[in-house]
Amino acid sequence: MDAYQAIELEQTYGAHNYQPMDVVLCRGEGVWVWDVAGNKYLDCLSAYSAVNQGHCHPRIMQAMIEQSRTLTLTSRAFRNDQLGLFYRDLCRLTNSHKVLPMNSGAEAVETAIKAVRKWGYVEKGVPEDEAEIIVCGNNFHGRTITIVGFSTNENSRKGFGPFTPGFKIIPFGDVAALEQVLTPNTVGFLVEPIQGEAGVIIPPDGYLKAVRNICQENKIVLILDEIQTGLGRTGKLLAEAHEEIEADLTLIGKALSGGFYPVSAVLSNQAVLGVLQPGDHGSTFGGNPLACAVSRMALKVLVEEGMIENAADMGAYFLDGLKQVKSQKIKEVRGKGLMIGVELDTKAGGARSYCEELMTRGLLCKETHDHIIRFAPPLVIDRETIDWALEQIEAVLK
């Protein structure tokens, strides 16, 4: 099947809720992907950081094959021999006390909202149905009705109301704003360490440490959404480590399976997840043996193959190279690790056209918020490949 036929089938039979680049991919290996015509591309999106370990990592693939031959799904009506091992490995790696496994990132966010609300009623003594959770403007936590209800992106909200109450929105990176909206009914603060979909927005130094202290002083659960920033993307296992803090709840997903399978998890201290009782929450596929085996290997290769350290080194190299590009079209270059945003001047005419031009040169990336190009290649990228990428980016932006 050629690209035209594949696109035509998508347009005819699929819902039009995405606007993808018109490249039809059929194979991937490491940092590279190929289209149906055999053209080779450098993947600088990594499926929104779901393939941090690189496409089709052989060790993760082998773990998936081996587990699929024995047992794939039991539901949580019965125990399986992989779940406890997954819990143990994840807790030891992240210094967590408890894990609640789910499938998608949005499910992890919804799980955290439920758990924190119940903690507020059971442990903090908030009156029933009056719990408040604080979130930040320009957030992105998923696409469910509850989540888009506290989005500030009008395109995410329009046409989908009425929305779930119980959320307050404050500016991102503003410690004083958090302090001003606290009430006795505040049970949680949900925030991204770096706002990815907003355009790689990095808060001021010390922000996470300050909100950690505020939450602790006011008996509020700090929930860090590390679904994009976690598992090596920023040059640390979790982005919270840059400020040497630990959240009460940490949400991970995407790279938790290396791109092989939908897996997410809520990492928690004992206090919050301890309020959940049998029947309070669940998922047919959450914690299935196939997901657990794949995730255990995805975590193992991330650590054993030095991908986190490589993200720190290659991220600094890539960021420095982008800052050397002399172009009046560039307003700002920012990033941490291999999570990088290039914001274009509004006069440049929008980021989409530059992404399309880079695609013709063999580099795949994606625009966000109209004027920002994100670069987030797999964490296995090397210096030589980054040099090639910088040549293509400079040629297009100059």
Backbone hydrogen bonds in HBPLUS format (Angstrom, degrees):
<---DONOR---> <-ACCEPTOR-->    atom                        ^
c    i                          cat <-CA-CA->   ^        H-A-AA   ^      H-
h    n   atom  resd res      DA  || num        DHA   H-A  angle D-A-AA Bond
n    s   type  num  typ     dist DA aas  dist angle  dist       angle   num
A0006-ALA N   A0002-ASP O   3.09 MM   4  6.37 161.5  2.13 154.1 159.6     1
A0007-ILE N   A0003-ALA O   2.96 MM   4  6.12 164.6  1.98 155.7 159.3     2
A0008-GLU N   A0004-TYR O   2.94 MM   4  6.07 157.7  1.99 147.9 154.8     3
A0009-LEU N   A0005-GLN O   3.02 MM   4  6.23 155.6  2.08 148.3 153.6     4
A0010-GLU N   A0006-ALA O   3.14 MM   4  6.41 159.4  2.18 145.3 150.7     5
A0011-GLN N   A0007-ILE O   2.93 MM   4  6.16 166.4  1.95 154.9 158.4     6
A0012-THR N   A0008-GLU O   2.96 MM   4  6.06 148.1  2.07 143.6 152.3     7
A0013-TYR N   A0009-LEU O   3.00 MM   4  6.02 172.8  2.00 154.9 156.5     8
A0014-GLY N   A0010-GLU O   2.84 MM   4  5.11 145.7  1.96 140.8 146.9     9
A0023-VAL N   A0021-MET O   2.86 MM   2  5.68 137.8  2.04 102.7  91.3    10
A0036-VAL N   A0024-VAL O   2.98 MM  12  6.13 138.5  2.16 167.3 175.9    11
A0026-CYS N   A0034-TRP O   2.89 MM   8  6.06 166.2  1.91 162.4 161.1    12
A0034-TRP N   A0027-ARG O   2.83 MM   7  5.22 156.4  1.89 146.9 148.9    13
A0029-GLU N   A0032-TRP O   2.83 MM   3  5.39 164.1  1.86 154.1 157.5    14
A0032-TRP N   A0029-GLU O   3.03 MM   3  5.39 158.7  2.07 134.9 133.3    15
A0030-GLY N   A0055-HIS O   3.11 MM  25  4.72 153.9  2.18 134.0 126.9    16
A0055-HIS N   A0030-GLY O   2.84 MM  25  4.72 163.6  1.87 132.9 128.2    17
A0043-ASP N   A0031-VAL O   2.91 MM  12  5.70 174.5  1.91 168.2 169.7    18
A0033-VAL N   A0041-TYR O   2.94 MM   8  5.30 155.2  2.00 148.3 155.5    19
A0041-TYR N   A0033-VAL O   2.77 MM   8  5.30 154.9  1.83 163.2 167.1    20
A0035-ASP N   A0039-ASN O   2.97 MM   4  5.43 151.0  2.06 145.9 155.2    21
A0038-GLY N   A0035-ASP O   2.87 MM   3  5.31 162.8  1.90 116.9 122.1    22
A0042-LEU N   A0362-GLY O   2.81 MM 320  6.17 159.1  1.85 146.4 148.4    23
A0364-LEU N   A0042-LEU O   2.86 MM 322  5.99 177.5  1.86 164.8 165.6    24
A0044-CYS N   A0364-LEU O   2.80 MM 320  5.51 148.6  1.89 149.4 160.0    25
A0376-ALA N   A0044-CYS O   2.75 MM 332  4.93 173.2  1.75 125.0 127.1    26
A0048-TYR N   A0045-LEU O   3.05 MM   3  5.53 119.5  2.43 111.0 123.3    27
A0049-SER N   A0045-LEU O   3.34 MM   4  6.73 150.0  2.44 141.9 150.4    28
A0049-SER N   A0046-SER O   2.86 MM   3  4.82 113.0  2.32  96.1 113.5    29
A0050-ALA N   A0046-SER O   2.82 MM   4  6.03 124.2  2.13 150.9 167.5    30
A0051-VAL N   A0046-SER O   3.10 MM   5  5.09 163.7  2.13 136.4 136.3    31
A0050-ALA N   A0047-ALA O   3.16 MM   3  5.20 143.7  2.29  99.6 110.1    32
A0054-GLY N   A0051-VAL O   3.00 MM   3  5.23 163.3  2.03 112.8 117.1    33
A0379-LEU N   A0052-ASN O   2.78 MM 327  5.21 146.1  1.89 132.5 143.1    34
A0061-MET N   A0057-HIS O   2.92 MM   4  6.08 161.3  1.95 158.9 165.2    35
A0062-GLN N   A0058-PRO O   2.95 MM   4  6.08 154.3  2.02 142.3 148.6    36
A0063-ALA N   A0059-ARG O   3.10 MM   4  6.30 155.1  2.16 140.8 147.1    37
A0064-MET N   A0060-ILE O   2.99 MM   4  6.27 153.3  2.07 148.5 155.6    38
A0065-ILE N   A0061-MET O   2.94 MM   4  6.23 158.5  1.99 150.5 156.4    39
A0066-GLU N   A0062-GLN O   2.94 MM   4  6.10 170.8  1.95 154.8 157.0    40
A0067-GLN N   A0063-ALA O   3.06 MM   4  6.15 164.1  2.09 145.4 149.9    41
A0068-SER N   A0064-MET O   2.95 MM   4  5.98 154.4  2.01 145.0 152.5    42
A0069-ARG N   A0066-GLU O   3.31 MM   3  5.43 146.1  2.43  97.6 107.0    43
A0070-THR N   A0067-GLN O   3.02 MM   3  5.40 154.4  2.09 110.0 117.8    44
A0071-LEU N   A0067-GLN O   3.09 MM   4  6.15 155.9  2.15 168.9 173.5    45
A0086-PHE N   A0082-GLN O   3.01 MM   4  6.24 154.1  2.07 151.3 158.8    46
A0087-TYR N   A0083-LEU O   2.92 MM   4  6.24 163.9  1.95 157.5 161.3    47
A0088-ARG N   A0084-GLY O   2.91 MM   4  6.11 167.4  1.93 149.6 153.1    48
A0089-ASP N   A0085-LEU O   2.94 MM   4  6.10 171.1  1.95 152.1 154.4    49
A0090-LEU N   A0086-PHE O   2.98 MM   4  6.04 165.3  2.00 152.6 157.1    50
A0091-CYS N   A0087-TYR O   2.89 MM   4  5.98 164.8  1.91 155.6 160.2    51
A0092-ARG N   A0088-ARG O   2.97 MM   4  6.07 164.4  1.99 151.8 156.4    52
A0093-LEU N   A0089-ASP O   3.06 MM   4  6.13 155.8  2.12 142.1 148.8    53
A0094-THR N   A0090-LEU O   3.02 MM   4  6.08 157.1  2.07 148.0 153.6    54
A0095-ASN N   A0091-CYS O   2.80 MM   4  5.33 120.9  2.15 143.0 152.3    55
A0096-SER N   A0091-CYS O   3.13 MM   5  4.54 141.2  2.28 120.7 128.7    56
A0097-HIS N   A0268-SER O   3.01 MM 171  5.95 150.6  2.10 148.6 157.9    57
A0098-LYS N   A0268-SER O   2.99 MM 170  5.15 157.7  2.04 146.5 147.0    58
A0268-SER N   A0098-LYS O   2.96 MM 170  5.15 159.0  2.01 149.6 148.9    59
A0100-LEU N   A0266-VAL O   2.95 MM 166  5.09 146.7  2.06 139.7 149.4    60
A0266-VAL N   A0100-LEU O   2.91 MM 166  5.09 157.3  1.96 138.8 146.2    61
A0102-MET N   A0264-SER O   2.84 MM 162  4.96 174.6  1.84 129.8 131.7    62
A0264-SER N   A0102-MET O   3.10 MM 162  4.96 167.2  2.11 113.2 110.5    63
A0108-ALA N   A0104-SER O   3.17 MM   4  6.51 147.5  2.29 141.6 150.1    64
A0108-ALA N   A0105-GLY O   3.03 MM   3  5.08 118.9  2.42  96.1 111.4    65
A0109-VAL N   A0105-GLY O   3.02 MM   4  6.42 152.0  2.10 150.4 158.2    66
A0110-GLU N   A0106-ALA O   2.94 MM   4  6.22 165.2  1.97 152.1 155.7    67
A0111-THR N   A0107-GLU O   2.88 MM   4  6.02 153.9  1.95 143.9 151.6    68
A0112-ALA N   A0108-ALA O   2.98 MM   4  6.22 155.4  2.04 144.8 150.9    69
A0113-ILE N   A0109-VAL O   3.00 MM   4  6.31 158.1  2.05 153.1 158.8    70
A0114-LYS N   A0110-GLU O   3.06 MM   4  6.34 164.6  2.08 152.3 155.3    71
A0115-ALA N   A0111-THR O   2.94 MM   4  6.16 169.5  1.95 155.1 158.2    72
A0116-VAL N   A0112-ALA O   2.89 MM   4  5.94 165.1  1.91 152.8 156.9    73
A0117-ARG N   A0113-ILE O   3.02 MM   4  6.10 158.6  2.07 146.6 152.6    74
A0118-LYS N   A0114-LYS O   3.04 MM   4  6.28 167.4  2.05 152.8 156.1    75
A0119-TRP N   A0115-ALA O   2.88 MM   4  6.10 156.3  1.94 146.2 153.6    76
A0120-GLY N   A0116-VAL O   2.92 MM   4  6.12 152.1  2.00 144.8 152.0    77
A0121-TYR N   A0117-ARG O   3.11 MM   4  6.51 148.3  2.22 148.6 156.5    78
A0122-VAL N   A0118-LYS O   2.84 MM   4  6.02 169.7  1.85 160.3 163.3    79
A0123-GLU N   A0119-TRP O   2.73 MM   4  5.32 156.8  1.78 142.7 150.9    80
A0124-LYS N   A0119-TRP O   3.34 MM   5  6.83 145.8  2.46 143.6 150.7    81
A0125-GLY N   A0120-GLY O   2.97 MM   5  6.19 109.7  2.48 139.2 157.5    82
A0126-VAL N   A0120-GLY O   2.99 MM   6  5.61 172.5  2.00 142.9 141.2    83
A0130-GLU N   A0127-PRO O   3.09 MM   3  5.66 142.2  2.24 148.3 144.3    84
A0132-GLU N   A0185-ASN O   2.94 MM  53  5.76 152.4  2.02 147.6 142.9    85
A0187-VAL N   A0132-GLU O   2.83 MM  55  5.82 169.9  1.84 161.3 162.3    86
A0133-ILE N   A0166-GLY O   2.92 MM  33  6.30 156.8  1.98 153.2 159.4    87
A0168-LYS N   A0133-ILE O   3.02 MM  35  6.37 150.9  2.11 144.0 150.1    88
A0134-ILE N   A0188-GLY O   2.89 MM  54  6.27 163.9  1.91 154.1 153.7    89
A0190-LEU N   A0134-ILE O   2.88 MM  56  6.20 158.6  1.93 174.0 178.1    90
A0135-VAL N   A0168-LYS O   2.77 MM  33  6.09 163.6  1.80 170.7 175.9    91
A0170-ILE N   A0135-VAL O   2.96 MM  35  6.37 154.9  2.03 147.1 153.2    92
A0137-GLY N   A0170-ILE O   2.74 MM  33  5.81 147.8  1.84 150.3 155.4    93
A0148-VAL N   A0144-THR O   2.87 MM   4  6.09 174.3  1.88 167.1 168.0    94
A0149-GLY N   A0145-ILE O   3.05 MM   4  6.03 135.6  2.25 139.0 150.8    95
A0150-PHE N   A0147-ILE O   3.15 MM   3  5.70 148.6  2.25 111.0 118.1    96
A0151-SER N   A0148-VAL O   3.14 MM   3  4.85 165.5  2.16 102.3 104.4    97
A0156-SER N   A0153-ASN O   2.92 MM   3  5.42 138.1  2.10 111.8 123.4    98
A0157-ARG N   A0154-GLU O   3.14 MM   3  5.12 132.8  2.38  95.8 108.4    99
A0158-LYS N   A0154-GLU O   2.88 MM   4  5.76 167.2  1.89 161.7 163.1   100
A0160-PHE N   A0157-ARG O   3.08 MM   3  5.76 155.8  2.14 151.0 148.1   101
A0178-LEU N   A0175-VAL O   3.10 MM   3  5.31 123.6  2.43  99.9 113.7   102
A0179-GLU N   A0175-VAL O   3.20 MM   4  6.60 160.6  2.24 152.8 157.3   103
A0180-GLN N   A0176-ALA O   3.05 MM   4  6.26 148.0  2.16 147.8 156.4   104
A0181-VAL N   A0178-LEU O   3.32 MM   3  5.67 141.8  2.47 105.6 114.7   105
A0186-THR N   A0183-THR O   3.03 MM   3  5.36 170.5  2.03 117.5 120.1   106
A0221-VAL N   A0187-VAL O   2.91 MM  34  6.05 173.5  1.91 137.3 136.6   107
A0189-PHE N   A0221-VAL O   2.90 MM  32  6.30 152.1  1.98 161.6 162.2   108
A0223-ILE N   A0189-PHE O   2.87 MM  34  5.87 174.4  1.88 153.5 153.8   109
A0191-VAL N   A0223-ILE O   3.01 MM  32  6.41 160.8  2.05 169.1 174.5   110
A0225-ASP N   A0191-VAL O   2.96 MM  34  5.97 161.9  2.00 137.0 143.1   111
A0195-GLN N   A0201-ILE O   3.01 MM   6  4.96 152.5  2.08 148.4 145.6   112
A0200-VAL N   A0195-GLN O   2.93 MM   5  5.31 115.6  2.36 138.7 154.3   113
A0201-ILE N   A0195-GLN O   2.93 MM   6  4.96 154.1  2.00 136.7 140.3   114
A0199-GLY N   A0196-GLY O   2.92 MM   3  5.45 159.0  1.96 114.5 121.6   115
A0200-VAL N   A0196-GLY O   3.25 MM   4  4.51 150.7  2.34 111.6 120.1   116
A0207-TYR N   A0204-PRO O   3.10 MM   3  5.64 155.3  2.16 141.4 140.8   117
A0210-ALA N   A0206-GLY O   2.95 MM   4  6.08 153.3  2.03 147.0 154.4   118
A0211-VAL N   A0207-TYR O   2.95 MM   4  6.28 163.7  1.98 158.3 161.9   119
A0212-ARG N   A0208-LEU O   2.90 MM   4  5.99 146.9  2.01 142.2 151.9   120
A0213-ASN N   A0209-LYS O   3.14 MM   4  6.39 154.0  2.21 143.0 148.5   121
A0214-ILE N   A0210-ALA O   3.01 MM   4  6.32 158.2  2.05 149.0 155.2   122
A0215-CYS N   A0211-VAL O   2.94 MM   4  6.02 166.1  1.96 148.2 151.6   123
A0216-GLN N   A0212-ARG O   3.06 MM   4  6.24 157.0  2.11 143.9 150.5   124
A0217-GLU N   A0213-ASN O   2.92 MM   4  6.09 160.7  1.95 151.3 156.4   125
A0218-ASN N   A0214-ILE O   3.07 MM   4  6.20 139.4  2.24 143.7 153.9   126
A0220-ILE N   A0215-CYS O   2.86 MM   5  4.58 163.9  1.88 141.1 143.1   127
A0248-ASP N   A0222-LEU O   3.00 MM  26  5.26 136.7  2.20 135.1 148.3   128
A0249-LEU N   A0222-LEU O   3.07 MM  27  6.35 161.9  2.11 155.9 154.9   129
A0224-LEU N   A0249-LEU O   2.94 MM  25  6.36 159.2  1.98 162.1 161.3   130
A0251-LEU N   A0224-LEU O   2.94 MM  27  6.27 165.1  1.96 164.7 165.6   131
A0226-GLU N   A0251-LEU O   2.85 MM  25  5.38 136.3  2.04 137.9 150.8   132
A0230-GLY N   A0226-GLU O   2.79 MM   4  4.61 143.4  1.92 120.1 125.9   133
A0231-LEU N   A0237-LEU O   2.56 MM   6  4.73 116.3  1.96 164.5 174.8   134
A0232-GLY N   A0237-LEU O   3.12 MM   5  4.45 148.9  2.23 109.2 116.1   135
A0235-GLY N   A0232-GLY O   3.02 MM   3  5.25 166.5  2.04 118.2 122.0   136
A0338-LEU N   A0233-ARG O   2.98 MM 105  5.76 144.3  2.11 162.4 168.6   137
A0241-ALA N   A0238-LEU O   3.06 MM   3  5.76 158.0  2.11 118.0 124.0   138
A0242-HIS N   A0239-ALA O   3.07 MM   3  5.77 162.2  2.11 119.6 124.3   139
A0243-GLU N   A0240-GLU O   3.13 MM   3  5.84 152.7  2.21 115.7 122.2   140
A0245-ILE N   A0240-GLU O   3.38 MM   5  5.73 171.6  2.39 135.6 138.1   141
A0244-GLU N   A0241-ALA O   3.12 MM   3  4.49 160.6  2.16  92.6  98.3   142
A0269-ASN N   A0248-ASP O   3.18 MM  21  5.78 133.0  2.42 156.2 160.7   143
A0250-THR N   A0267-LEU O   2.84 MM  17  4.98 156.4  1.89 139.5 146.8   144
A0267-LEU N   A0250-THR O   2.79 MM  17  4.98 175.1  1.79 157.6 158.5   145
A0252-ILE N   A0265-ALA O   3.05 MM  13  5.44 170.4  2.06 159.7 162.8   146
A0265-ALA N   A0252-ILE O   2.86 MM  13  5.44 156.2  1.91 151.0 149.6   147
A0256-LEU N   A0253-GLY O   2.86 MM   3  5.15 153.4  1.93 118.7 127.4   148
A0257-SER N   A0254-LYS O   3.44 MM   3  6.67 172.6  2.45 130.7 130.0   149
A0258-GLY N   A0255-ALA O   3.05 MM   3  4.55 151.8  2.14  92.8 101.7   150
A0260-PHE N   A0257-SER O   3.26 MM   3  5.65 168.2  2.28 112.8 116.3   151
A0274-GLY N   A0270-GLN O   3.01 MM   4  5.52 130.1  2.27 139.0 151.5   152
A0275-VAL N   A0272-VAL O   3.21 MM   3  5.98 172.2  2.22 120.2 122.5   153
A0276-LEU N   A0273-LEU O   3.23 MM   3  5.72 159.3  2.27 113.4 119.0   154
A0280-ASP N   A0277-GLN O   2.92 MM   3  5.57 164.2  1.94 149.8 151.2   155
A0288-ASN N   A0285-PHE O   3.11 MM   3  5.50 141.4  2.26 145.9 137.4   156
A0292-CYS N   A0288-ASN O   3.01 MM   4  6.26 160.4  2.05 157.7 164.0   157
A0293-ALA N   A0289-PRO O   3.02 MM   4  6.11 165.9  2.04 147.8 150.9   158
A0294-VAL N   A0290-LEU O   3.05 MM   4  6.19 165.8  2.07 152.0 156.1   159
A0295-SER N   A0291-ALA O   2.92 MM   4  6.00 162.3  1.95 148.6 154.0   160
A0296-ARG N   A0292-CYS O   2.93 MM   4  6.07 160.3  1.97 150.4 155.5   161
A0297-MET N   A0293-ALA O   3.30 MM   4  6.50 156.9  2.36 142.7 147.8   162
A0298-ALA N   A0294-VAL O   2.90 MM   4  6.14 152.0  1.98 146.8 155.9   163
A0299-LEU N   A0295-SER O   2.94 MM   4  6.14 155.8  2.00 154.0 158.2   164
A0300-LYS N   A0296-ARG O   3.07 MM   4  6.19 150.6  2.15 135.9 144.6   165
A0301-VAL N   A0297-MET O   2.95 MM   4  6.17 167.9  1.97 158.7 158.7   166
A0302-LEU N   A0298-ALA O   3.28 MM   4  6.28 149.8  2.38 133.2 141.5   167
A0303-VAL N   A0299-LEU O   3.22 MM   4  6.47 153.1  2.29 147.4 152.4   168
A0304-GLU N   A0300-LYS O   2.78 MM   4  5.87 168.3  1.80 164.2 164.4   169
A0305-GLU N   A0301-VAL O   3.02 MM   4  5.39 154.3  2.09 131.5 137.4   170
A0307-MET N   A0302-LEU O   3.22 MM   5  5.30 137.4  2.41 142.0 152.9   171
A0306-GLY N   A0303-VAL O   3.23 MM   3  5.47 165.2  2.25 112.2 114.1   172
A0310-ASN N   A0306-GLY O   3.01 MM   4  6.18 151.6  2.09 144.5 153.3   173
A0311-ALA N   A0307-MET O   2.90 MM   4  6.08 145.9  2.02 140.4 148.8   174
A0312-ALA N   A0308-ILE O   3.19 MM   4  6.56 149.5  2.29 143.6 150.8   175
A0313-ASP N   A0309-GLU O   3.03 MM   4  6.35 165.1  2.06 152.2 155.5   176
A0314-MET N   A0310-ASN O   2.75 MM   4  5.74 165.4  1.78 155.3 158.9   177
A0315-GLY N   A0311-ALA O   2.86 MM   4  5.40 138.5  2.03 126.0 138.0   178
A0316-ALA N   A0312-ALA O   3.19 MM   4  6.23 158.9  2.23 137.8 142.5   179
A0317-TYR N   A0313-ASP O   3.10 MM   4  6.38 156.1  2.16 144.5 151.5   180
A0318-PHE N   A0314-MET O   2.82 MM   4  5.95 161.4  1.85 146.6 151.5   181
A0319-LEU N   A0315-GLY O   2.87 MM   4  5.95 166.5  1.89 151.3 155.6   182
A0320-ASP N   A0316-ALA O   2.99 MM   4  6.06 160.4  2.03 143.0 148.5   183
A0321-GLY N   A0317-TYR O   2.98 MM   4  6.17 155.3  2.05 143.0 150.2   184
A0322-LEU N   A0318-PHE O   2.93 MM   4  6.22 155.4  1.99 151.7 157.9   185
A0323-LYS N   A0319-LEU O   3.02 MM   4  6.27 149.1  2.12 145.2 153.8   186
A0324-GLN N   A0320-ASP O   3.18 MM   4  6.45 124.6  2.50 137.2 150.8   187
A0324-GLN N   A0321-GLY O   3.14 MM   3  5.17 141.3  2.30  96.2 107.4   188
A0325-VAL N   A0322-LEU O   3.16 MM   3  5.36 154.9  2.23 103.3 110.9   189
A0330-ILE N   A0327-SER O   3.26 MM   3  5.70 158.3  2.31 109.8 115.3   190
A0345-ASP N   A0329-LYS O   2.73 MM  16  5.36 161.2  1.77 145.8 151.3   191
A0331-LYS N   A0343-GLU O   2.74 MM  12  5.49 158.2  1.78 148.8 154.8   192
A0332-GLU N   A0343-GLU O   3.18 MM  11  5.16 157.5  2.23 137.1 139.8   193
A0343-GLU N   A0332-GLU O   2.80 MM  11  5.16 153.8  1.87 160.7 165.7   194
A0334-ARG N   A0341-GLY O   3.03 MM   7  5.47 165.3  2.05 159.5 164.0   195
A0341-GLY N   A0334-ARG O   2.82 MM   7  5.47 169.5  1.84 162.5 165.6   196
A0336-LYS N   A0339-MET O   3.08 MM   3  5.51 149.6  2.18 140.5 146.6   197
A0339-MET N   A0336-LYS O   3.23 MM   3  5.51 143.1  2.38 118.3 129.0   198
A0340-ILE N   A0375-PHE O   3.11 MM  35  5.13 159.5  2.15 149.5 153.4   199
A0375-PHE N   A0340-ILE O   2.81 MM  35  5.13 165.7  1.83 148.5 152.2   200
A0342-VAL N   A0373-ILE O   2.81 MM  31  5.15 162.7  1.84 152.9 159.0   201
A0373-ILE N   A0342-VAL O   2.92 MM  31  5.15 166.4  1.94 140.9 143.3   202
A0344-LEU N   A0371-HIS O   2.74 MM  27  5.32 179.3  1.74 173.8 173.6   203
A0348-ALA N   A0345-ASP O   2.85 MM   3  5.41 163.0  1.88 119.0 124.9   204
A0351-ALA N   A0370-ASP O   2.68 MM  19  5.81 177.4  1.68 164.3 163.9   205
A0354-TYR N   A0351-ALA O   3.08 MM   3  5.43 125.3  2.39 106.9 120.6   206
A0355-CYS N   A0351-ALA O   3.08 MM   4  6.41 153.2  2.16 155.6 163.9   207
A0356-GLU N   A0352-ARG O   2.96 MM   4  6.28 153.5  2.03 152.1 159.8   208
A0357-GLU N   A0353-SER O   3.00 MM   4  6.23 146.8  2.11 137.4 146.3   209
A0358-LEU N   A0354-TYR O   2.89 MM   4  6.11 155.7  1.95 145.1 151.7   210
A0359-MET N   A0355-CYS O   2.98 MM   4  6.19 143.2  2.12 139.3 149.3   211
A0360-THR N   A0356-GLU O   3.30 MM   4  6.67 145.5  2.43 139.1 146.2   212
A0361-ARG N   A0358-LEU O   2.96 MM   3  5.02 138.8  2.14  98.0 110.6   213
A0363-LEU N   A0358-LEU O   2.97 MM   5  5.28 159.7  2.01 137.5 138.0   214
A0362-GLY N   A0359-MET O   3.01 MM   3  5.07 163.5  2.04 106.4 110.8   215
A0374-ARG N   A0366-LYS O   3.17 MM   8  5.98 174.0  2.17 159.4 160.3   216
A0368-THR N   A0372-ILE O   2.82 MM   4  5.33 145.5  1.93 150.7 158.3   217
A0372-ILE N   A0368-THR O   3.25 MM   4  5.33 142.9  2.39 153.3 162.1   218
A0371-HIS N   A0369-HIS O   2.66 MM   2  5.79 146.2  1.77 107.9  98.3   219
A0381-ILE N   A0378-PRO O   3.26 MM   3  6.06 154.2  2.33 127.7 127.4   220
A0386-ILE N   A0382-ASP O   3.07 MM   4  6.40 155.6  2.14 149.9 157.4   221
A0387-ASP N   A0383-ARG O   2.88 MM   4  6.16 156.8  1.94 152.4 158.6   222
A0388-TRP N   A0384-GLU O   3.13 MM   4  6.45 154.7  2.20 142.8 148.9   223
A0389-ALA N   A0385-THR O   2.92 MM   4  6.22 158.1  1.97 148.2 154.5   224
A0390-LEU N   A0386-ILE O   2.82 MM   4  6.08 158.8  1.87 156.4 161.5   225
A0391-GLU N   A0387-ASP O   3.12 MM   4  6.40 148.1  2.23 143.2 151.1   226
A0392-GLN N   A0388-TRP O   3.22 MM   4  6.62 153.7  2.30 147.9 154.0   227
A0393-ILE N   A0389-ALA O   2.94 MM   4  6.22 163.4  1.96 156.2 161.1   228
A0394-GLU N   A0390-LEU O   2.87 MM   4  5.93 165.2  1.90 148.2 152.7   229
A0395-ALA N   A0391-GLU O   3.07 MM   4  6.13 156.1  2.13 140.4 147.1   230
A0396-VAL N   A0392-GLN O   3.10 MM   4  6.32 152.7  2.18 145.8 152.3   231
A0397-LEU N   A0393-ILE O   2.90 MM   4  6.06 167.4  1.91 157.3 160.9   232
A0398-LYS N   A0394-GLU O   2.97 MM   4  5.78 138.6  2.15 143.3 151.0   233
